Amino acid sequence: MPNLGNERYLVQNPLIRYAIEIGWTYLPPEEALRLRRGDSDIVLYEVLLKQLQRLNPGIVDHIKAEEIIHRLTSVYPNIEGNLHAWEYLNGLKTVFVEAERRERSVRLLDPNTPELNTFHVTDEFYFTGGSKPIRADVVLFINGIPIVIVETKSATRIEGIAEALDQIRRYHREGPELMAILQLHALTHLLKFYYGATWNTSRKSLYNWRDEQAGDFETLVKTFFAPRRILRVLTEFILFARKDGELSKVVLRPHQIRAVERVIKRARDPEKRRGLIWHTQGSGKTYTMITVAKRLLEDPVFNNPTVIMLVDRNELEQQLFGNLEAVGFARVQVANSKRHLYELLKSDYRGLIVSMIHKFDDIPANVNLRENIYVLVDEAHRTTGGKLGNYLMGALPNATYIGFTGTPIDKTAHGKGTFKVFGTDDPKGYLDKYSIRESIEDGTTVPLHYSLAPNELMVDRETLENEFLNLVEAEGVSDVEELDRVLEKAVTLKYMLKNRERIDKIAKFVANHFKTVIEPMGYKAFLVAVDREACAFYKEALDRYLPPEYSAVVISKNYNDPPELAKYHLAEEKEEQIRKAFRSPDSLPNILIVTEKLLTGYDAPILYCMYLDKPMRDHVLLQAIARVNRPYEDDEGRRKRAGFILDFVGIFENLEKALAFDSEDVQSVVEGVDVLEERFESLMAEGREKYLPLVKDKVADKAAEAVLEYFRDKERRHEFYQYFKELQDIYEILSPDPFLRPFMSDYEELARMYRMLRANYEPGISIDREFLRKTARLVQEHTDAVFSGETTKFYKLDEETLEKVLNDNKPDTVKVFNLLKAIRVLVEQESQRSPYLIPIGERAEQIAKAFEERQLTTKETLKQLELLLRDGIEGKKAEAQSDLSPEGFAVFWLLKREGVAKAEKAAQQVENAFKQFPHWERSSEQERGLRIALFKVLLDVGAEQVAESVEQVAELAERIMKMLRRRSA
């Protein structure tokens, strides 16, 4: 019966088997190594050599093929090199053909005819060409080029995906030469299958692969790795873009790929010329649009079309749409005036045109009657209303129009507006839909929570109803500038909102709330005021309670502004500097004061809190609060699980009126903090019943013993980990609310329990990164050394220290974990200087696993660990007296423990082999030489008498090589 915790048999081998069943050819590691010509090389050399000539007849001969391989494998080991490799794969690189006296494009793969390509998969891929050796679980090659790297983890490892992602990150650091060629990475622990782009390894860019037909492991693997699909992902769904001078890489998510396919299908349909894509705010709509545009321009079916992308000013200002050549577009024109746009259309320009909708104002009808014109309209719910939409469609009457929106169709719009323009050809108005609920489930966006400000800071409810919420003209408003026009008439309401005494009280409240709630989490905030003048008032007030550099005003300019507003006008360079600094966790400002600028089109994932003091509803409200729904994670341990809105207006008192959409469309959009409080209370009740009795009325060491014994069962531990992580997420949001006071001592106890379990049962995981910031501070302030999982420190490896641990007045279970921790620390700190400790560390982990699985009693475990440490102490003494090098002594000690009589002689001969092959750690050829020399030495000293067979001698040699490789790593 297979071991359910065995990664290789339960996950890795089935993945390879399924890949073989859909057309990939399996290469055993040794065969892949032969084709690579050594473990410091990357491509399957012979395969690529042959395929280059096969795919480029008359262009590439044997010599040119070798030249291309050299160029491909010599790209820079960074994201720039990865872009060059992608360009090779997409036929964007050339060679000079002497007979024709010109450059010709080179094909490294054929995406249109999969059968002309070769598909190979191998496992245990060992690569030594980086700074340190790495070993990948699975690598897939197309035409001999590594394309996808896969890390598999056991289904029983609750942190398996996170651990696999950490390995992918390590490969980027330690084997960038390999990662510069690879384009995708995949992570799986059987239950789920994730993928992402190489050189984009943040957790938020890790996507859950979900096939619409099924979700079992076999189907996930077979649909994802289908050869034709992988070819298409490489050529159609990977994008490189430069923004603010920085190169980034994305691969499209499943919902984006689905939408692209549906738009292309609609574009081919002569009977239908409209379509509406609703992908909720923050789900990558921009990259979906860009991919659609590329497909339309590159597919011969569309007969050299014109593609028009209509975007708003914010997007143009963020450079991406003004620099689309960097994304791979050959012909791009940004319409810089109405006249320029008219001339482009009138002259029958073919290629991409980027424009804003207002440039169609007053354009004549029937400017271009061609049918292969495709108009992609961003923020379609607000850019095609009224006369501008009429001018657009009148100028291009036969074009196909595809609208993209981040908000759903509101109830007031069915039969008019966006629905009438784009949605009439599809059920419920959508060609494709990716709802708020779906985006939260996928981790594309984070949930939103709100809280109402204290009553004394809120505006009068009746005035809000009469002057805003009940107004017909306020319903379905889709543009913040249109909203401002509605608010201009709300004289009494604006007077209340801009009352200087109220603003001062709110500023004081915001300053205190930010310092005590938001800043400790490491996040930033928006303060949204009713108009530009209110922004100025808020800045003056906030500066009384926070350092002036903490906040900045970002508003639009008006040439007639009085001096008190004009002083907040920003030059473009200064505004860009503030936007960029705000995105950075270590730069000021921490609070941006805004009213309409930055409420659409500005993404700052570190933005967590929105202080809302401007009446909003429907589309504008959804767009605004979506500024705080972006996931965020950084190297400091910050990981944003939610966004937060603090409402000073009272909009969220009546969400049904504030968000006039179908309930299924805005399901899960935002929940009150009271929902979190109820969940926290429920979780704490569970903890008090299930976990806290383990430590009740026990002194620290007895409490530790009880917890460690109870959680020896892996399933119990993993269940507790999940429980505590949810509890911690809510605590981070609520703290330091007075609501938490009755729970604090019990929450601290659960946090300490979690810390101890992670410290003792999950070696190698950074405990500090396991805690969010507020809990981390709590644990640091209230930690008991025994109960926290800390161990007696091994200042040195000797009898005295060992006896001190063994004779300590602690339960045996605690001693077991103290000894395990000591061995782990010793191996981590000393193994480079004393590699003989590495096998001791490996044996300790075997003992720990047997203890955890109850194959050993506590006393048996304690005894075996004691013997192991005594072996280490004895080794330390012997090493001090030995003339052998650290590597030579490690070989001697291992062979001695295996019973080889001439262990010292063997070690001396191995020393000579080290001198003969000094670069074995970097050279695959020298490593092979060292392995052969080692095998000969073992035979010479009679190791086969102990090992029983030549095969076992080879295994012993491999154990020694593994020990030495671990030492070098």
N, C-alpha and C positions, 0 to 999 in steps of 0.2 A: 504493500500500500504506500503511495507516495506521501512524502512529508509535505503538509499543506504550507509549511513555512519555507519550502525550498524554492528559491527564486529561479534557478536554472530550469528545473523540471516543470514547474507550474506556470512560469511566465515566459522565460527566454526561449526555451525549446518549442513550445506551441507557437510563439510568434514567428519563429523561423519556418516552422512547418506550414503555417498558413500562407506565409510569403511564397514558399515553394509552390503551393497549390494554385497561386494566381499568376505564376510565371517567372518568379525569381529563381535563379540557379544557385544552389548552396555551394560555398567554397569552405572546406575545412580550414581552420586557422593556418595550418602549415602550408596548404596550397595557396592561400591568399598571400602568405608571406613570400612564397617563391615568386608569385606573379608581381608582387610589389618590389622584388629585388632587395629585400631587407626591411627590418622594422623601423628604419629611419626614413623610409620612402613612403609616399602617400598613395599614388595611383597604381592600378593594375597595369603595369607598363606594357606588356605584350598585347593586352586587350585594347587599350587606348591607341597604341601604335597602329593596330590593324583597323580599328573603327574610323580613325581619322582619315585613312586612305580610302576606306570604303564609302564614307559619307561625302568625300570631296574629290571625286575622280577628276583627273586632269588638273587639279589645283594643288593637292598635297601628295607628295611622294614620301618615301621613307625618311629622307633627310629632313624635309620640312616638318614631318610629323614629330620627329625627335626635337626639333627646334620649338614647336608649339608646346610640347609636353614640358620642356624646360621653362618656357615662359609662364605657363600655367602654374607650375609648382614652385615658381620663384616669386609669386606675387607677395606684396607686403603682408606680414602676419598681423593684420588688423582689419578693421571694417572697410578701409579703402581697398585693401587687397581682395576682400570678399566681394566687393562691387566689381572689381576687374574679373574675378573668377566667374561671377554671374553673367557678365558681358560676354565672356567666352562661351558660356553655356547657351546664351541666347543668340549666337551668331553675329555679335556686334564687333568682333575683332577680325583683323585681316592679315593676309600674307601677300607678299609681292610675288606675282607670277611672271617670271622672266620672259617666257614666250609671248605673253600678252602685254608686257611692259606696263602693268597696272596692279593695284591692290585688289584682292578678291576676299570677300567675306568667307570665314571658315565656320563650318558646322561641326560642333562637338556632339550634337544629338539631333534627332529628327522627331519633333513633337507630333507631327501629323501622321507619321507612319511608325507606330511603336515597334512593329516587328523588325524594323531595320536597326533597332538598338539592342544592346545586350544588357541584361539585368542580373546582377549578382548580389548575394547576401552572405555575410560571414559573421562569425562571433569571436569573442575574446580577442579583439583587435588591439594588438600591442604596438604602441608608437613611441619611439625614443628620439624623435627629431626635434623635440622642444626642450624647454629648460629642465623638465623632469619627465620621466617615463609616465605614460598613461595607458590604461587598458579599458577600452570601451566594450560594452556588452554586445552590441550589434551595430554593424555598419552596412549600408546598402549602397551599391555602386551602379551607375549607368554608364555604359561604354568605358568601364574601368575607372571612372571618376567617382570618388566618394561624395554622395549627395546628402544622405540622411544618417545621423548618428542617433542610436536609441539606447536609453538607459532603462533597464528593467529592475523592478524591486518586488520583493515578496508581497503577496496580497495581505499578509498579516501585519505588515509594517504600516502603522497608522500615519507615520511621517514619511512614507516611502516616496511620494512625489516631491516633497520638499528636499529630501536627501538627494534624489536623482537630479533635481535642478541645481543643487549645490555642486554636484559632480560636473555637470555641464559647464557651470561657471568656472570650476577649477580647470577644466580642459582648455577654456579660453585663455586662462592665465599661463598654464604650463605647457600647452601644446598649440599655440596660436597658428603655427605653420600648417597644421592639419585643419584647424577650424576656419582658416582663411579660404579653404576650398569648399568645405561642407556648407550647405545652404539651409538645412532644416534640422531641428532636433525633435525627438519624440520621447515621451516619458510615460511609462505605464506600470501599474502594479496590479494588473488583471482586472480590477473592478472598474477602473477608469483609464482613459487614454487621452493624453494631452500632447499638444505640439506647439512649436514656436519657431521663430527665425533665429538662426545663429547670429551672434553679435547683437542680440536684443533679448537679454536673459532676465529681465525683471519679471516678477511674479505676475504682474498685471498683463504682460504680453504672452502669458502661457494660456493656450486656448483649449477648451474641452471639445474634443472631436465627438460630435454627435451625428450619427447617421439617422435620417428620418424614418428609415424602415425598421431598424433594430439597434439594440445597444449591447448585445453580448460581445465578449472579447473577440471571438472569431470574426464577427461581422465588422467590428470596429477596425481590426487589423486589415482585413481584406478590402474594405472600402477605402481606407486611408492609403494603403500601399498599392492599390491597383495601378499597374504600370502606366496606363494612359493618363490616369488622374495625376500621378506624381509628375509626369512630364508637363502637364498643363499647369500645375502649381508653380513649377520652376519658371515657366515662360509667361504666365499670365497673372499670377496672384502673389508674386513677390515684388515689392516696391522699395526702391532706395530714394530718399529725399533729403535735400539740404534745407535746413531751417536755422536761421541765425548763424549761418556758416558751419553748422554741425551736421555731419552725415548721420542719418538714421535709417533703419531697415525695418520693414513690417512684412508680415505674411497675413493674408486676409483670413478672417474668422469664417466659420461655416455659414453664418447668416449673410455675410457680405458676399461670399462666393455664390450662394443661392440667389441673391438679388441680382448680381451681375448676369448670371445665366438667364434669369427671367427678363431682364431688360434687353439683352441681345436677342432673345426669342421674340419679344414684342417688336423690336426694330425690324425683324425679318418679316413680320406679319403685315401684308399689304392692306388688310381690312381694319387694323387697329393702329391708331396713331397717338394714343395717350397712355399714360401710366403714372401711378403715384407710389413712391417708396416711402413708407414710414419706418424709419429706424430711429429709435429713441435717442435723445441727446446723449452724447458721449460714447456711442457705439461704433464710431469709425466711418461715418457717412461720407466724409471728404474723400477717403481713400477708395471707397466704393465708387464714387463718381469718377475719380481719376482712372480707375481700372476699366470702367465702362467706356470712357472716352478712348483709351488706348485700344481696346478691343474693336470698337467701331472703326477707328482709323486704320488698323492693321489688317482687318479681315477683308479679303478681296471681294466677298459677297456684297459689301456695301459700296463698291465701285468708286473708290477715292472720294469719300464724302466730306462734308463740312460738319464739324461738331462745334457747337457753341455751349460754353459753360457760363452760366450766369451765377455770380457769387456776390456776396456783400462786401462792403469796404473793409471790414475787419479782416476778412480772409485774404484779401489782396494785400493788406498791410503786413500780414504775417509772412509774406514772401513766397509761400509755397506755390500759389497760383501764378505768381509773377516769374517763377523760376522752374517751369515745368519741363524745360529741357533736361534738367537734372534728374527727372523721374523717367526719362526715356522718350520724350516726345521729339520728333524730328522737326516738325513745323508748328510753331506757336506764335500767335499774335495776340497781344493784350491791347484791346481797344482803348485808346487813351482819350478819345473824344467821340461825340456823336458823329461828327464828320468822318472820322477814321473808321468807325464801325460801319457807317453807310457805304463807304468806298470798298471796304472788304467784302461786304455782301453783294454789292452791285457788280464788282469785278469778278464774281464767281470764285472767290478764294477757296482753295481746298486745303483742309488741315484743321487745326484747333484755333478757335477764337475764344478768348476769355474776356468777359465784359461784366458790367453791372447793368441792372434792369433799366435804370433811369436813362441810359444812353439810347434807348429805343424811343424816348419821348419825341413825339412829332415826326417820326420816321415815315416816309411815304408807304402806301400799300403796295404789295406785290413787288417788293425790291428783288426777290429771288424766288422763282417758282419751282425750283428743283425739289424732287421728293427725297433725295438722299441727303437731307439736312436734318441733323439731330440736335435738339436743344435740351440740355440738362440743366434744370433750374434748382438751385439750392434754396433752402428755406422757402419752399414753394407756397407755403400757407400765407406768406406775406409779400412775396415779390411779384406776383402776377395779378394781384387784385386791381380792379378799376381800369383806368384808361391805359396804364402802362402795359397791362396784359393784352388789351385790345390792339395797341400799336404793334406789339411783338408778333402776335398771331396774324395780324393783317399784313405785316411785312413779309412773313414767311408762311403763306397759307397752306402749303403742302408738306411742311416739316412734321417730324415726329417729336412730341413734347413729353419728356419724362420729368416729373417733379420729385424732388427729394425733400423730406421734411423731418424735423426732429420731434414734432408734436403731432398728435392724432387730429383727425377732423373733428371739430367741435360740433355739438348738437345743433347749433344755429346755422351751420354751414352746409348741411345735406341739401343738395339740389342747387347750390350756388357756390360762388367762390372757388376754393381749391377743389372741392368735389366736382363741380361742373367742368372745370378746366382739365383736370387730370384723371378723375376717378370714375368716369361713366362707363368705361369698358370692363370694369372688374367688380366682382361681388364685394359689397361693403366698401367699395371705393379704393382698395389697395391692390396693387400689383404684387407687392411684397410688404410684409409687416414684421417688425421685430419690437415687441412691446417692452414696456418698462419692467414688467415682472420677469420676462425672459432674460433681459440684460442683467438683472440682479442675480438671478439663478446662475448665470454663466460667469459672474464676476466681472462683466464688462463695465458695470457701474456698481456703486455701493448703495445700500438703502439710505433713505433720508428720514430724519426725525425732527420734530419741531417742539418748541415749548412756547407758551404765551408769556409775555413779560408781566411783571406785577401790575395789578389793576390801575394803580395810581400813575403809571407811565403810559397807559393806553389812551388812544383817542376816543371820543364819544361814539358809542356804538350806533346810535340813531343817526348821527351825522354821516358816519361811514356808509350806512345803508342808503340813506336818501341821496347823498351826493356822489355815490360811486357804485355800490353793489347792486342797487335796484335800477340803475340807468340802462336803458336798452342800448344806447350807443357804446356802453362799456363791454357789452357781451361780445365774445369772439374776437376781441381786439388782438391783432397778431404782431403788431410792431410797437416797440417801446416809444417811438416818437409819436405814433398815433395815440398811445396811452397818455403821453404827456399833454396832448391837446385836450383830451377828456378831463384830465386833472386840472387844467388851467381854469375850467369853469367851476371847479369845486372850491369856491372861495372860502367858505367857513372851514371846510376840512383842511385846506392848505394852511389857513391861519393857525389852526390847532397844531398841525404837524410842525410848523416853523416857529412856534412860541419859544422864545429864547430861554425862558426858565425851564420849560419841559426838555428842551435839547440839552441843557446843562445837566439835568438830572439823569437823562439817558446816557450822556457821555460818561458821567461818573459811574453809572451802573455797568456800561460796556467795558470801561477800563478795568474795573474790579473783576468782572466776569472773565475777561480775556486773560488777566494775570493769574487768576486762580483756577480756571477751567481749561482754557484753550492752550495757553502757552506751555503749561506743564506737559501737554501731549505732544508738543513740537510742531503744531500746525498754525495756520494763518486764517485771517478773516476778512470779509467784506462788510462795510457798513453802507447800506443802500438808503440814501436820503430821497426826499420827494422831488427835489429839483436842484439845479446847480447852486442857487443861493443857499439852500439848506446844507449842501455839501460844505460850503465855506463856513457856515455857522458851526457845523459839527467839528471841523478841523480846529477852529479856535477853542471850542469847548474841550475836545479830547486833549489838546496840548496842555490844558490845566491839570490833567490827571495822569498823563503818560508823557514820556520824553517826546519831543517834537518829531524826531527821526523814526518813531514807531509807526507813524501813519503818513499817508500821502493822499492828495486829492487828484483824481483823474476824471476830468470833465471835458466836454466839447468847448471849442472857442466860439465866441461871438464878438465881432469887431466893435459892437456897441456896448460891451460889458463895462461896468463901472470899475474903478481901481480895486475894490474889495474882491471882485471876481477875477479881474485880469491878472492879479498876482498869482493865480493858480493855473494860468495858461502854461502849457508845457511845449517846448520844442519837440519835434518828432523824435530826435535822438534821445532827449531826456525821458520822454514817455516810454520809449522802447527800453531804456535802461531800467526804469522803475518796474516795468512789466517783467523783465528778465530777473531782476533782483527779488521780486516778490515770489517767483517760482522757486527760488533757492532757499533751503531751510536755514542757511547760515548768514543770510543777508537781510538787511532792513530795506523796505518797510515790512511790518507784520500785518498792518491793517490798511486796506485801500478803501477810500471813501468815494463812492460812485453814485450815479443816478441813472444814466443810460449807457454810457460807454462801458465796455467790458462785460455788460450783462448778456451779450451774445458773442459767440465766436472766440472767446478768450478762455483757454484751458490752462489751469494751474492746479495740478493734482494735489498739491499741498494745502490748497484752500479747503478748510473743514467747516467753518462757521460763517453763516450769513446773518448779520443783524439787520432785520428788515423793517424799515420805517417808511416804506412807500407802498401805497395801495396798488395791488396788482391782481390780475386774474387771468384765467384761461391760458392762451399760448404764451403771453409775456411772463406769467408767473412760472409756468413750466420751464421756459428757457432760462429764467433767472435762477431758480433754485437748482437747476441742473449744473450750475457752475460748481456746486459743492458735492456732486455725485461721482467724481472721478476717483478711481482707486489710486492709492499711493503706497509705495514701500521704498525704503532706502537702506543703506548699509548700517545705519545706526540703530536698526531695530524698529523704526517707525513703520507701522502698517495700518493704513486707514481702513476701517471696516464700515464706516458710515459717514454721512454728512449731516450737518445740524443747522436748523434755522431757528433763530430766536425772533419771535414776531412781536413788534411793538405797535402794530396797527390793528390786529384782530382778524386778519384775513382767514387764518386757520380755524377760527371758531365756527365757520360754516363752509367746510370744504366743498360740499355739493354745489354751492352757489359759486364758489371761487374757481372751481374746475368743472366747467360745463361740458364734460366729455362723457362718452359711454363708460359705464363703471368698469367694464372689462379692460378698457384701454388705459385707465389710470389706476388700475389695481396695484397696490403696493407702492404707489408713488411717494407717499409720505405718511408717517404715523406719529402720533403724539408720544411724548416721553413717558406718559402714564402707562403705555403699553410695555415699555421697557421696565418700568418699575414693577409692574405685575409679574413679568417674566423673571426678573431678578428675585423677587420675593418667593416665587415658585421654586426656582433653582436652589435658593438658600434653604428652603424647607426640605428639599430632596437631600441636600448635603448634610443637614442636621440629623436627618433620619438614617442616612445610609453610610456616611463617611466619618462624621465627627465623633460618634460613639467609640470609634477605634482608639481614640486618644484621650477620651474623657477620664479625668481623675488619675492620669498616669504621669509619672515624672518623665523627663525628656527622653532618656535612653529606652525606657519601657515603651513609650509612645512610638519611638522610631522602630523598635523591634516589631510592634504590633502592625504598623503600617507596612513595613518591608515584607513581613510574612503574608499579610492579607493580599498584597498586590504582587506576589510571586506569579500569580496567574496573569498571563499576558492580556487576555481579553478584558479582565477587570481593569488592568492598567489603562488600556486604550479607551475603554468606556469612560474612565475618570478623566483622562486627558481631554476628550471631547467635551465632557461636562464642564471642566474648569475653563477651557478656552472660551466657551460661550459666556460663562459667568464673568470672566475677565473683560471680555469685549463690552459688556453692558456696564460693568463697574467703571471702565475708562470713560464712558460717555457721561455717566451720572455724577461721578466724583467731582467736587466735594459736597454734593447735595445733602442737606440735613436728613433727607429720607434714608440715607445709608447708615446713620448712626447706630440703630439697633442691631445692625448686621456686622459691624466692623470687626469685632474680636473674632467672630466665627469665620469671616472672610479671610482674615489674616492667617488663621489656622489652616484653612484649605489651601491658601497660597503657599505656606511653608510645606505642607504635605506634598503639593505638586512639585515644589522645588527639590525636595528630597528624593522623590521618585525619579525625576529626570536626571538628577545628579548620579544616582546609583544604578539605575537600570538602563540608562541611555548614554553610555560613554561616547564621547566625541561630539555631542551636541552642546553648543554654547548655551548654558543655562540662562545667562543674562539676556540673551536675545529672545528667550522664550516668554519674557514678561513684557507687557506694554508698560509705558513709562510710569504711570501712577502706581501700578501694582509693584513695579520694580522698586520704587522708592519706599513703598510700604514694607516690602519684604526686607530691604536693606536696614530699615530702622528697627524692625522687630524680629530679628533672626536669632534663634538659639543654635549654637554651634553643632550640637549633636543632632537636633531634629532637622537641621537644614541639609544634612547630607555631607557636611564637611568631615574630613577624617583627620586623625592624628598625622601630622606631617612627618614624612620620612626625610629628615635633614641629611642623612647619609645611610648607605646600605651596610648595616652592621648588626651584630648579635644584640647589642644593647637596645637599639631602636626596635628591633623585632620583638624582643621580650617585653618592651614597654607596651606595645600594642596588644600582645597576647595576654598580658596580665592586667590590662586596663579593666576597671570595674564596669564593664558594659556587657549587654547580652551577646550571646554568640552570633546571632544574626547580624548585629551591628558590627561585630568584629570581622565577619565575612566581608562585608562591604567596605570596611576600612582597609582591609588587606588588599582587596581588589583595586580600590582607588589608589593605594600606595603603589601597587605593581604597575598600574596604568601610567601614573605620573612618572615613575622611574623609567619605564620604557620610552615614554615620550621625550623625557629630558635627557636621558643618558644613551639611547640606542645609537646615535650617530658616533659617539665616542666609544661605546662598548656594544657593538652589534650582537654580541653573544646573548644579550638580553631579549632580542626580538623573539626567538622561539619560546622564551619564558613567558613573554606577553601573550603569544598565541595560545600557549597551553592554559594560561590563566583565563582567557576568554572561553575556552572549551569547558573548563571547570565551572565558570559562571553560568554558561548555558545549561549544563547538566543540573546545577543547583536550581536554576529558574524553572526547569521542567520537572523538578522533583525526582530526578534520577539519583541524586545524592542527598543525604540528610545534611542538616546544618553542621553537625560535628564532623562528618566525613569531608565536607567542603572545607571547613576550617583547617583540618589536618593536611589536606592536599595543598592548600595555599601556603600553609606554614612550610611544608617540605619544598615547595617551589621557591619560596623566598630564601630558604636556607641554601638551596642550590645556587641562587643568584649571589648570595653572600660568599659562598665558597668560590664561585667563579670570579668575584671581585678580587679576592685574595690571590687566586692563581694568576689572574691577568696582571696584577701588580708585579709579580715575580717573573713573568714571561718576557722573553725577548722578541716574541712574535708581534707583528703589526696588529691593530684592532681587528682587521678582516681575517688575518691568519689565525688569531686566537679564537675568533668566533667559529671558524671552521673546526679547529681543534676541539673546542668545548662541545659542539654539536656531535662530532664523531665519537668523542669519548662517551657521551651520554647514550649513544647508539650502540656502544660496546665494541667499537673498532679498536683492536689492540694497538695498532701502529698509528694512532690518531695524531700524535705530535709529528711523526715523520710525514704523514700526509699533509699536515698544515704547512710544514716547511716547503714541501714541493709546490703546494698551491701558492705560496708566497712568490716563488719563482715565476709561476704562471701569471701572477698579477704584474710582475715586472715586464713580462713578455707582451702582455696585452694591457697597457696602461690606460687606454681610452675605451675600455669595454663598455662603460656606462653610456657613451655617446655613439659608439660605432657598432652597428649590428654585426659587421664582419668580425670585429674583435670579440664581441660577446660570444659569437659562435665558437671562436677559437678557444676562449676561456672555458666554455662549457665542455668542449672535447677534451681539453687538458685536464679538467677536473674529473671527468669520467675515467680517463686513463690512470690518474693518480689513485682513485678509489679502487680500481681493479688491481693496481700494483701493490697496494697495502693489504689486499685480501678482504676488502669490504664485502665481497659476494658471500663470504662465509657467514657473515651476520645477516646480510640481506636475503639470502636463500636463492636469489636468481639475478641474472644480469639486468632484467627489467627493473627489479627493485633497486639495483645500484643506480640505474638511470634516474629513478624517482628520488633517491637520496641526493644525487647531484642536482636535481631540479629544486629540491628543498633548500639546498645551500645557495643556489642562484637566487631563489625567491627571497631568502633572508638578506642577501647582499643588495638586491634591488630595493627592498624595503628600506634598507639603511641609506641608500643613495637618495631615495625619495623623501 
